[in-house]
Amino acid sequence: MKVYKSAVIGCGNIHRNHIKGINDSPLGKLTAVCDIDQEAADKSASENGVPAFYSLDELLKFGDFDVLHICTPHYLHAPMAIKAMRQGKHIICEKPMAIHSADAREMIKVAEETGVQLGVCFQNRYNSSSIYVKELLESSRMGKILGARGIVTWDRSEAYYASGEWRGKIATEGGGVLINQAIHTLDLLQWFVDSPVKELKASISTKRLQGVVETEDTADALIFFENGVRGVFFASLCYTSNSPVMLELECENGSILLADKLTVKINGEEDIVLDINRPSCEKDYWGSGHTCLIHDFYKSLSENKPFAIDGEEGIKAVEIVEAIYDYARK
């Protein structure tokens, strides 16, 4: 059984989830970490017993890894992935895979040309509740989906944006609540609906964080999918806490409500109520699926099979976010 050597670039908070996923996988082995912040890189290297590097070029020159986990600011995802793939490295990229869909499409093209695997971290697809909902929808029990809605009401402070120079800026973050926080819920919504977007109408605004960010802290969208499903979406960073995400699906035979628990009603009766597994990481709104996603990625490499959330899957949420921004900024 081959063990895949792994490097992580970007030593911020989320990189710990990636290292945990690598360490928990029998198919992965961490061999290097990298960050332009030398103190952050050295700290992670010391904690994990691997060498530290301070640029992608240095890391690629070292080269003793098969998989690169990209945990850097958004604007660096596409150029770093493309450069590493052209040197034969497989990629696991944090969301969003790119700020613009054109860059995401280029990532997909390079992955195809080089024959490497490109995976995107939409880890909430691996939550037990998400898997249950997807399987239920693919059965005949619920009938067709008629409507879908998602609500994300979280809190981000001025201190949060001061923690990284790239945060809250159009050029480096690519947007605000939509592309950073709410993109996971948009991804789940479109994954459940399982249809391209036909048309949408949307608005974005900065209601609370004026003067702190260049980007929106609030967004809403009416989404018409090609299969006839009508979707409503709302996201805001103006609440007082990171409240549970709410995602609801109305179907011919009942409804599915995914919030702090999963409730399914079929033919007017409450059929299933499941607690949602809470993750062990300190920020539980990230979801608990990183370890499962990473394990599945390495399993796909080992079996030479396509990864479930490849570039073609990862780009779908980017395209919806981009369409909302394009409409709202007209």
Secondary structure, DSSP 8 states (H G I E B T S, - for coil): ---EEEEEE--STTHHHHHHHHHH-TTEEEEEEE-SSHHHHHHHHHHHTS-EESSHHHHHHH---SEEEE-S-HHHHHHHHHHHHTTT-EEEEESSS-SSHHHHHHHHHHHHHHT--EEEE-GGGGSHHHHHHHHHHHSSSS-SEEEEEEEEE-B--HHHHHT-TTTT-HHHH-SSTIIIIIHHHHHHHHHHHTS-EEEEEEEEE-SS-BTTBSS-SEEEEEEEETTS-EEEEEEESBSSS----EEEEEETTEEEEESSEEEEEETTEEEEEEE----SSS-GGG-S-HHHHHHHHHHHHHHT---TT-HHHHHHHHHHHHHHHHHHT-
